Amino acid sequence: MDYFNKFKSRVHSVAAQVNNALPGNPITREYEVLEQVATAGPGLFWSIYAGKKYSTGASCSVWMFEKKAIEKWPKYERELFLETMRQGVANLTRLRHPRLLVVEHALAESRDSFAFCTEPVFSSLANVLGKTENLQKKPDDVENFELLDVDIRHGLFQLAEALAFLHFDGKMLHRNLCPESVIISAKGAWKLAGFDFCIQGTSGSSGKPTFEMMEWDQRTMAVVQPMLDYVAPEFIVGGRCDMYADMYSLGVLAFAVFNRCRSPFAHDNNLDKFRKNVEQLKHLQPDVLASLPPKFRDDVKMCLNFTPDLRPDATQFSKIVYFDDVLTKTLNYFDSLMQMDNGQKMQFFKGLPAVLAKFPKRPLLQKVMPYLAAEFTIPDLIPFILPSVFLIAEQTTTEEFLKAVLPPLVPVFSMDRPYQIVLLLLQKMELLLQKAPENQLRTHVLPLIYNAIGSETIKVQELCLSIIPSIGRLVDRNAMKNQLLPKLLKLGTDGNVLSVSYLQFLLTVRIMNEFRWATWRDETTTTASGVGT
């Protein structure tokens, strides 16, 4: 009861908060707003909530900003900040790429709030690294979240690809690449967001885009400007502005990932300190990067080079040795599955279990399982995918199995072609019986067995007969009478089960009959007892 009251209180608290934050905002007409999961953006002023679309029930994330949070600011900064946030969401909505956060509903503005919707979000990189401003309660998943080596490698690779798209296809400069601008999706992907300060390039005489220089004003509030700790030296000390400025920011972000959101140099929003610190870039000491993996230090050092031309571009950065890792390459391969034919996918899935055995459990559930489930729409691929799914399932708790593994498996239970699907599921019946609760087994697994008994494949029939004694306790009287026993008797009288052990068959029927008799006897006793009373 205490738990229920706490849960009920929390639900009412979230509902009250949302109602206060979004009076009259059109977003609330289409989306249900649930608990807060993260904060992001300049000053972490965007509050991110789990959400659902009313019309479809599809999960999403609702981003909200209350204007009253800045009502005490000077008018100039307040108006500048609001316009910056509007422009940032507009830029993100306009751009489409797998490495950018997907906007599902454009910005909706009311008198008191901003709101828009995106694909489901797990957290921001800033929150994961310990910066939790405006986050009322750190979700348990985030509180216990630890960035693993595979997360960092794959995440930085994804950001490099995002910048490559911006620089070479979009001819744009992000100008504020920092942990507050990086979103970790519900599937564990690092998505680039925070386009509040990005600018479009203009074609120069050389064919390369040129960008307008940024003037960072120390007299203006820092939150309405790009984060100074991540700004490239050329923005402040003069020179030029091009895509290599973002690569400097990527180098600082890579450093921050290994240092709990701390940058190599803390400028404290002071331009004099900035100029003094960037002089050290000309002769960067090895101990500055000591916290980074040894094979990654030289690459980050190149990104932090004082001279822009000596930094790698985004494509070059994505090809460094640090990303030449079997787990990273496997995740990258998953990203390119859509471009493969079924034959190529089959070859990939055949060898996948050996690689997945090297993954930690959390990336398997968060990153890998959604990729596998997405391929269940092609029946011919499922026999090649199921061994990997079973490998993941073996590592899960019951709660994890119910949340991440069972839901995508449910449609597979009703498939009978190709027959290898049923065969593989029956072979792993012990695992399913161990992981799934009885109500789920009755709903999804028993119908699989009932249908499989009538299979034309002898091996499937044999497996069914060997499984039936272990699932007898799950079969109620009506199902025993109308589903199981008729199929068993038909199997025995048709004469098609030549390879099935006759003794095994008789034993199975006997067990079923005993179970049926015991059920009838218990029901009769209960009825008689009731009459006597």
C-alpha positions as CSV (number, residue, x, y, z in Angstrom):
1,M,0.0,0.0,0.0
2,D,2.9,2.4,0.8
3,Y,4.4,1.7,-2.6
4,F,1.0,2.3,-4.3
5,N,0.6,5.6,-2.4
6,K,4.0,6.8,-3.3
7,F,3.5,5.9,-7.0
8,K,0.1,7.6,-7.0
9,S,1.6,10.7,-5.4
10,R,4.4,10.8,-8.0
11,V,1.9,10.5,-10.8
12,H,-0.2,13.4,-9.4
13,S,3.0,15.4,-8.9
14,V,4.1,14.9,-12.6
15,A,0.6,15.8,-13.8
16,A,0.5,18.9,-11.8
17,Q,3.9,20.0,-12.9
18,V,3.0,19.4,-16.6
19,N,-0.3,21.3,-16.2
20,N,1.6,24.2,-14.7
21,A,4.3,24.2,-17.3
22,L,2.1,23.9,-20.4
23,P,-1.1,25.8,-19.9
24,G,-2.7,26.0,-23.3
25,N,0.3,24.5,-25.2
26,P,-0.9,22.6,-28.2
27,I,1.5,19.7,-27.5
28,T,-0.7,18.5,-24.6
29,R,-3.6,17.9,-27.0
30,E,-1.7,15.3,-28.9
31,Y,0.8,13.9,-26.4
32,E,0.6,12.5,-22.9
33,V,3.4,13.8,-20.8
34,L,4.9,11.3,-18.2
35,E,7.9,11.5,-15.9
36,Q,11.0,13.7,-16.5
37,V,14.0,11.8,-17.8
38,A,16.6,14.4,-18.6
39,T,17.6,18.0,-19.2
40,A,19.6,19.4,-22.2
41,G,20.4,22.4,-24.3
42,P,21.9,25.8,-23.2
43,G,22.1,25.9,-19.4
44,L,20.2,22.6,-19.4
45,F,17.0,24.7,-19.6
46,W,15.1,22.1,-21.7
47,S,13.3,19.6,-19.5
48,I,12.8,16.3,-21.3
49,Y,9.8,14.1,-20.4
50,A,8.8,10.6,-21.5
51,G,5.7,10.8,-23.6
52,K,3.1,9.0,-25.6
53,K,1.1,10.0,-28.6
54,Y,-2.6,9.7,-27.8
55,S,-3.6,8.6,-31.3
56,T,-1.1,5.8,-31.7
57,G,0.3,5.0,-28.3
58,A,3.8,5.4,-29.7
59,S,6.5,6.4,-27.3
60,C,8.3,9.7,-27.7
61,S,10.0,12.4,-25.6
62,V,8.4,15.8,-24.9
63,W,10.8,18.8,-24.5
64,M,9.5,21.6,-22.4
65,F,10.7,25.1,-21.4
66,E,8.9,27.4,-19.0
67,K,9.5,31.1,-19.8
68,K,9.1,32.0,-16.2
69,A,12.5,30.4,-15.6
70,I,14.2,33.5,-17.1
71,E,11.6,36.2,-16.2
72,K,14.2,37.9,-14.0
73,W,16.8,38.2,-16.7
74,P,17.5,41.5,-18.4
75,K,15.1,42.1,-21.3
76,Y,17.8,41.9,-24.0
77,E,19.2,38.5,-22.8
78,R,15.7,37.2,-22.2
79,E,14.6,38.0,-25.8
80,L,17.9,36.8,-27.2
81,F,17.7,33.5,-25.4
82,L,14.1,32.8,-26.5
83,E,14.9,33.6,-30.1
84,T,18.0,31.3,-29.9
85,M,15.9,28.4,-28.6
86,R,13.3,28.9,-31.3
87,Q,16.0,28.9,-34.0
88,G,17.7,25.9,-32.5
89,V,14.5,23.7,-32.7
90,A,13.8,25.1,-36.1
91,N,17.2,24.0,-37.4
92,L,16.9,20.6,-35.8
93,T,13.4,20.1,-37.3
94,R,14.6,21.0,-40.8
95,L,17.7,18.7,-40.8
96,R,17.2,14.9,-41.3
97,H,20.0,12.4,-40.8
98,P,20.3,9.2,-38.7
99,R,23.0,10.8,-36.5
100,L,20.8,13.8,-35.6
101,L,18.0,13.7,-33.1
102,V,14.7,13.1,-34.9
103,V,12.0,15.8,-34.3
104,E,8.4,14.3,-34.4
105,H,6.5,17.5,-33.7
106,A,7.8,21.0,-34.4
107,L,8.0,23.7,-31.7
108,A,4.7,24.7,-30.2
109,E,4.7,28.0,-28.3
110,S,2.2,29.3,-25.8
111,R,2.3,32.4,-23.7
112,D,4.1,30.6,-20.9
113,S,6.0,27.8,-22.6
114,F,7.9,26.2,-25.5
115,A,7.4,22.5,-26.3
116,F,8.3,20.0,-29.0
117,C,8.5,16.2,-29.4
118,T,11.4,14.0,-30.5
119,E,12.2,10.3,-30.7
120,P,12.4,8.6,-27.3
121,V,15.3,9.9,-25.3
122,F,17.3,8.1,-22.5
123,S,19.3,11.1,-21.3
124,S,21.6,13.9,-22.3
125,L,25.4,13.2,-22.3
126,A,25.7,16.1,-19.8
127,N,23.3,14.3,-17.3
128,V,25.1,11.0,-17.7
129,L,28.4,12.8,-17.0
130,G,27.1,14.4,-13.8
131,K,25.6,17.7,-14.8
132,T,22.0,17.6,-13.7
133,E,20.8,21.3,-13.5
134,N,16.9,21.5,-13.7
135,L,16.6,17.8,-13.3
136,Q,14.3,17.4,-10.4
137,K,15.1,13.8,-9.7
138,K,17.8,11.8,-11.5
139,P,16.1,8.7,-12.9
140,D,17.3,5.4,-11.5
141,D,18.5,4.3,-15.0
142,V,20.6,7.4,-15.3
143,E,21.8,7.3,-11.7
144,N,23.1,3.8,-12.1
145,F,24.3,4.4,-15.7
146,E,28.0,3.9,-16.4
147,L,29.5,4.8,-19.8
148,L,31.3,1.7,-21.0
149,D,34.2,1.6,-23.5
150,V,31.9,0.4,-26.3
151,D,29.5,3.3,-25.5
152,I,32.2,5.9,-25.8
153,R,33.8,4.5,-28.9
154,H,30.6,4.1,-30.8
155,G,29.1,7.4,-29.5
156,L,32.1,9.5,-30.6
157,F,32.1,7.7,-34.0
158,Q,28.4,8.6,-34.4
159,L,29.2,12.2,-33.6
160,A,31.9,12.3,-36.2
161,E,29.4,11.0,-38.7
162,A,27.0,13.7,-37.7
163,L,29.6,16.4,-38.2
164,A,30.6,14.9,-41.6
165,F,27.0,15.3,-42.7
166,L,26.8,18.9,-41.4
167,H,30.1,20.0,-42.9
168,F,30.1,18.2,-46.3
169,D,26.4,17.8,-47.1
170,G,24.7,20.6,-45.1
171,K,27.6,23.1,-45.4
172,M,26.9,24.1,-41.8
173,L,28.8,24.7,-38.7
174,H,27.4,23.6,-35.3
175,R,29.5,25.9,-33.1
176,N,28.3,24.5,-29.8
177,L,29.3,20.8,-29.7
178,C,29.3,20.0,-26.0
179,P,27.7,17.4,-23.6
180,E,24.5,19.6,-23.3
181,S,24.1,19.3,-27.1
182,V,24.5,15.5,-27.3
183,I,21.5,13.3,-26.6
184,I,21.6,9.6,-25.9
185,S,18.5,8.0,-27.4
186,A,16.4,5.2,-25.8
187,K,18.3,2.8,-28.1
188,G,21.7,4.0,-26.8
189,A,22.7,6.0,-29.9
190,W,24.5,9.4,-29.5
191,K,22.5,12.0,-31.4
192,L,23.6,15.5,-32.2
193,A,21.1,18.2,-31.2
194,G,21.5,21.7,-29.7
195,F,21.6,23.7,-33.0
196,D,20.9,26.9,-31.3
197,F,24.1,28.6,-32.5
198,C,24.7,26.8,-35.8
199,I,25.2,28.8,-39.0
200,Q,25.0,28.2,-42.7
201,G,28.1,28.6,-44.8
202,T,28.4,30.6,-48.0
203,S,30.4,29.3,-51.1
204,G,33.8,30.9,-51.4
205,S,36.0,31.3,-54.4
206,S,37.8,28.1,-53.6
207,G,34.5,26.1,-53.6
208,K,34.8,25.6,-49.8
209,P,32.1,27.2,-47.6
210,T,33.1,30.1,-45.5
211,F,31.4,31.1,-42.2
212,E,30.8,34.3,-40.4
213,M,33.0,34.9,-37.5
214,M,31.4,34.7,-34.1
215,E,31.9,37.5,-31.5
216,W,31.8,36.2,-28.0
217,D,30.8,39.1,-25.7
218,Q,31.9,38.9,-22.1
219,R,29.3,41.5,-21.2
220,T,26.5,39.3,-22.3
221,M,25.2,36.3,-20.2
222,A,27.2,33.2,-21.1
223,V,24.1,31.0,-21.4
224,V,23.0,32.9,-24.5
225,Q,26.3,32.2,-26.2
226,P,28.2,29.0,-27.2
227,M,30.0,27.4,-24.2
228,L,33.4,29.1,-24.1
229,D,35.2,26.0,-22.8
230,Y,34.3,24.2,-26.1
231,V,34.9,27.2,-28.5
232,A,37.8,26.9,-30.9
233,P,40.7,29.4,-30.4
234,E,40.2,31.1,-33.8
235,F,36.8,32.4,-32.7
236,I,38.4,34.5,-30.1
237,V,42.0,35.3,-31.1
238,G,41.0,36.0,-34.8
239,G,41.8,34.3,-38.0
240,R,39.1,32.3,-39.9
241,C,36.0,30.2,-39.2
242,D,35.5,26.8,-40.8
243,M,34.6,23.2,-40.2
244,Y,37.8,22.6,-38.2
245,A,36.3,24.7,-35.4
246,D,33.8,22.0,-34.7
247,M,36.6,19.4,-34.7
248,Y,38.3,21.3,-31.9
249,S,35.0,21.2,-30.0
250,L,34.8,17.4,-30.7
251,G,38.3,17.0,-29.2
252,V,37.2,18.9,-26.0
253,L,34.1,16.8,-25.8
254,A,36.1,13.6,-26.1
255,F,38.3,14.8,-23.2
256,A,35.2,15.7,-21.2
257,V,33.7,12.2,-21.6
258,F,36.7,10.7,-19.7
259,N,36.8,13.5,-17.1
260,R,33.3,13.8,-15.8
261,C,32.3,16.7,-18.0
262,R,35.5,18.7,-17.3
263,S,37.3,20.4,-20.2
264,P,41.1,20.5,-20.6
265,F,41.1,24.2,-19.7
266,A,38.5,26.0,-17.6
267,H,38.1,29.5,-19.0
268,D,35.4,30.6,-16.5
269,N,33.7,32.7,-19.2
270,N,36.7,35.0,-19.1
271,L,38.2,36.0,-22.4
272,D,41.6,37.0,-20.9
273,K,41.8,33.6,-19.2
274,F,40.8,32.0,-22.5
275,R,43.6,33.7,-24.4
276,K,46.1,32.7,-21.7
277,N,44.9,29.1,-21.8
278,V,45.0,28.7,-25.6
279,E,48.6,29.6,-25.6
280,Q,49.2,26.3,-24.0
281,L,47.7,24.5,-27.0
282,K,50.8,25.5,-29.0
283,H,52.8,23.3,-26.7
284,L,50.3,20.9,-25.2
285,Q,51.9,18.8,-22.4
286,P,51.4,15.0,-22.5
287,D,50.0,15.0,-18.9
288,V,47.0,17.0,-19.9
289,L,45.6,14.0,-21.8
290,A,46.8,11.4,-19.4
291,S,43.2,10.3,-18.5
292,L,42.5,9.3,-22.1
293,P,43.1,5.8,-23.5
294,P,46.7,5.7,-24.8
295,K,45.7,4.8,-28.4
296,F,43.3,7.8,-28.4
297,R,45.5,10.6,-27.0
298,D,47.3,11.5,-30.3
299,D,44.0,11.8,-32.1
300,V,42.5,14.1,-29.5
301,K,45.7,16.1,-29.4
302,M,45.3,16.7,-33.2
303,C,41.8,17.9,-32.7
304,L,43.0,20.4,-30.1
305,N,45.7,21.7,-32.3
306,F,46.0,25.5,-32.2
307,T,46.3,25.6,-36.0
308,P,43.0,24.6,-37.7
309,D,44.6,23.1,-40.8
310,L,46.4,20.5,-38.6
311,R,43.2,19.1,-37.2
312,P,41.5,16.2,-38.9
313,D,38.2,16.7,-40.6
314,A,35.1,14.7,-39.5
315,T,35.6,11.9,-42.1
316,Q,39.3,11.5,-41.2
317,F,38.5,11.4,-37.5
318,S,35.9,8.6,-38.1
319,K,38.7,6.4,-39.5
320,I,41.1,6.5,-36.6
321,V,42.5,3.4,-35.0
322,Y,40.5,4.0,-31.8
323,F,37.3,3.0,-33.7
324,D,38.9,-0.1,-35.2
325,D,37.4,-2.3,-32.5
326,V,35.3,-5.4,-33.1
327,L,32.4,-4.2,-30.8
328,T,32.3,-0.8,-32.4
329,K,32.5,-2.3,-35.9
330,T,29.6,-4.6,-35.1
331,L,27.4,-1.8,-34.0
332,N,28.4,0.2,-37.1
333,Y,27.5,-2.9,-39.2
334,F,24.0,-2.9,-37.5
335,D,23.6,0.7,-38.6
336,S,24.1,-0.3,-42.2
337,L,21.8,-3.3,-42.2
338,M,19.1,-1.4,-44.3
339,Q,21.6,-1.2,-47.2
340,M,22.1,-5.0,-47.3
341,D,20.2,-7.7,-49.1
342,N,18.9,-10.8,-47.2
343,G,21.9,-12.9,-48.2
344,Q,24.3,-10.5,-46.7
345,K,22.2,-10.2,-43.5
346,M,22.1,-14.0,-43.1
347,Q,25.9,-14.2,-43.3
348,F,26.2,-11.4,-40.7
349,F,23.7,-13.0,-38.3
350,K,25.3,-16.5,-38.6
351,G,28.6,-15.2,-37.0
352,L,26.9,-12.7,-34.7
353,P,26.6,-14.9,-31.5
354,A,30.3,-15.3,-31.2
355,V,30.8,-11.5,-31.2
356,L,27.8,-10.8,-28.9
357,A,29.4,-13.0,-26.3
358,K,32.0,-10.2,-25.9
359,F,29.5,-7.5,-25.2
360,P,28.5,-6.3,-21.7
361,K,24.9,-7.0,-20.9
362,R,23.5,-3.4,-20.9
363,P,24.6,-2.6,-24.5
364,L,23.1,-5.9,-25.6
365,L,19.7,-4.9,-24.2
366,Q,19.8,-1.2,-25.1
367,K,21.6,-1.2,-28.4
368,V,21.7,-4.7,-30.0
369,M,18.2,-6.0,-29.2
370,P,16.3,-3.2,-31.0
371,Y,18.4,-3.9,-34.1
372,L,17.5,-7.6,-34.0
373,A,13.9,-7.0,-33.3
374,A,13.7,-4.7,-36.3
375,E,14.6,-7.6,-38.6
376,F,11.7,-9.8,-37.3
377,T,9.6,-8.5,-40.1
378,I,11.4,-10.8,-42.6
379,P,10.5,-14.4,-41.6
380,D,13.3,-16.0,-43.6
381,L,15.9,-14.1,-41.5
382,I,14.4,-15.1,-38.1
383,P,16.1,-18.5,-37.8
384,F,19.4,-16.7,-38.2
385,I,18.5,-14.0,-35.7
386,L,17.0,-16.2,-32.9
387,P,20.4,-17.7,-31.7
388,S,21.5,-14.1,-30.9
389,V,18.2,-13.3,-29.2
390,F,18.6,-16.4,-27.0
391,L,22.1,-15.5,-26.1
392,I,20.9,-12.1,-24.9
393,A,17.9,-13.7,-23.0
394,E,20.2,-16.0,-21.1
395,Q,21.9,-13.0,-19.5
396,T,18.7,-11.2,-18.5
397,T,16.8,-11.0,-15.3
398,T,13.1,-11.8,-15.4
399,E,12.3,-8.0,-15.4
400,E,14.8,-7.3,-18.2
401,F,13.5,-10.2,-20.2
402,L,9.9,-9.0,-20.0
403,K,10.9,-5.4,-20.9
404,A,13.4,-5.9,-23.7
405,V,13.2,-9.4,-25.1
406,L,9.7,-10.9,-24.8
407,P,7.7,-8.0,-26.5
408,P,9.5,-8.3,-29.9
409,L,9.3,-12.1,-29.6
410,V,5.5,-12.3,-29.2
411,P,4.7,-12.0,-33.0
412,V,7.4,-14.7,-33.7
413,F,5.5,-17.3,-31.5
414,S,2.7,-17.3,-34.0
415,M,4.9,-17.9,-37.1
416,D,5.1,-21.5,-38.5
417,R,7.1,-20.7,-41.7
418,P,9.9,-21.4,-42.1
419,Y,9.6,-24.4,-39.8
420,Q,13.1,-23.6,-38.3
421,I,11.5,-20.8,-36.3
422,V,9.3,-23.2,-34.4
423,L,12.1,-25.7,-34.1
424,L,14.5,-23.1,-32.5
425,L,11.8,-21.9,-30.1
426,L,11.0,-25.4,-29.0
427,Q,14.7,-26.1,-28.5
428,K,14.9,-23.2,-26.1
429,M,11.7,-23.9,-24.3
430,E,13.5,-24.5,-21.0
431,L,14.9,-21.0,-21.2
432,L,11.5,-19.5,-22.0
433,L,9.9,-21.4,-19.1
434,Q,12.6,-20.1,-16.8
435,K,12.4,-16.4,-17.9
436,A,8.7,-15.8,-18.6
437,P,6.0,-15.7,-15.9
438,E,3.1,-18.2,-16.1
439,N,0.5,-15.8,-17.5
440,Q,2.8,-14.9,-20.4
441,L,3.6,-18.6,-21.0
442,R,-0.1,-19.4,-21.2
443,T,-0.8,-16.5,-23.5
444,H,2.0,-16.9,-26.0
445,V,3.9,-20.2,-25.5
446,L,1.2,-22.7,-25.1
447,P,-0.5,-21.8,-28.4
448,L,2.9,-22.3,-30.0
449,I,3.1,-25.9,-28.7
450,Y,-0.5,-26.7,-29.6
451,N,0.1,-25.6,-33.2
452,A,3.5,-27.3,-33.3
453,I,2.1,-30.7,-32.4
454,G,0.3,-30.8,-35.8
455,S,3.5,-29.9,-37.7
456,E,4.5,-32.0,-40.7
457,T,8.1,-31.9,-39.5
458,I,9.0,-35.0,-37.5
459,K,11.7,-33.2,-35.5
460,V,9.2,-30.6,-34.4
461,Q,6.7,-33.3,-33.3
462,E,9.4,-35.1,-31.3
463,L,10.4,-31.8,-29.5
464,C,6.7,-31.1,-28.6
465,L,6.3,-34.6,-27.1
466,S,9.4,-34.1,-25.0
467,I,8.3,-30.7,-23.8
468,I,4.7,-31.5,-22.9
469,P,5.4,-33.1,-19.4
470,S,7.2,-29.9,-18.3
471,I,4.3,-27.6,-19.4
472,G,1.5,-29.8,-18.0
473,R,1.0,-27.6,-14.9
474,L,0.2,-24.6,-17.2
475,V,-2.6,-26.3,-19.1
476,D,-6.1,-25.8,-17.7
477,R,-8.9,-28.4,-18.0
478,N,-10.6,-26.8,-21.1
479,A,-7.3,-26.5,-23.0
480,M,-6.4,-30.0,-22.1
481,K,-9.7,-31.3,-23.3
482,N,-10.1,-29.2,-26.4
483,Q,-6.6,-28.4,-27.5
484,L,-3.9,-30.8,-26.2
485,L,-5.4,-34.3,-25.9
486,P,-7.2,-34.3,-29.3
487,K,-4.0,-33.3,-31.0
488,L,-2.0,-35.9,-29.2
489,L,-4.5,-38.6,-30.0
490,K,-4.5,-37.6,-33.7
491,L,-0.7,-37.6,-33.7
492,G,-0.8,-41.2,-32.4
493,T,-3.5,-42.5,-34.8
494,D,-2.3,-40.9,-38.0
495,G,0.7,-43.1,-38.2
496,N,3.0,-40.3,-39.3
497,V,5.2,-40.2,-36.2
498,L,7.3,-43.2,-37.2
499,S,10.5,-41.8,-35.7
500,V,8.9,-40.9,-32.4
501,S,9.6,-43.2,-29.5
502,Y,6.4,-45.1,-28.9
503,L,7.1,-45.4,-25.2
504,Q,7.7,-41.6,-25.0
505,F,4.4,-41.0,-26.7
506,L,2.5,-43.4,-24.2
507,L,4.2,-41.7,-21.3
508,T,3.2,-38.3,-22.5
509,V,-0.5,-39.4,-22.9
510,R,-0.4,-41.0,-19.5
511,I,0.9,-37.8,-17.9
512,M,-1.8,-35.8,-19.6
513,N,-4.5,-38.2,-18.5
514,E,-3.3,-38.3,-14.9
515,F,-3.3,-34.5,-14.9
516,R,-6.8,-34.4,-16.4
517,W,-8.1,-36.9,-13.8
518,A,-6.5,-35.0,-10.9
519,T,-8.1,-31.8,-12.1
520,W,-11.5,-33.4,-12.4
521,R,-11.1,-35.0,-9.0
522,D,-10.1,-31.7,-7.3
523,E,-13.0,-29.9,-9.0
524,T,-15.5,-32.6,-7.9
525,T,-14.2,-32.5,-4.3
526,T,-14.5,-28.8,-4.2
527,T,-18.1,-28.9,-5.5
528,A,-19.1,-31.6,-3.1
529,S,-17.5,-29.7,-0.2
530,G,-19.5,-26.6,-1.2
531,V,-22.8,-28.5,-1.3
532,G,-22.2,-30.0,2.1
533,T,-21.4,-26.7,3.6
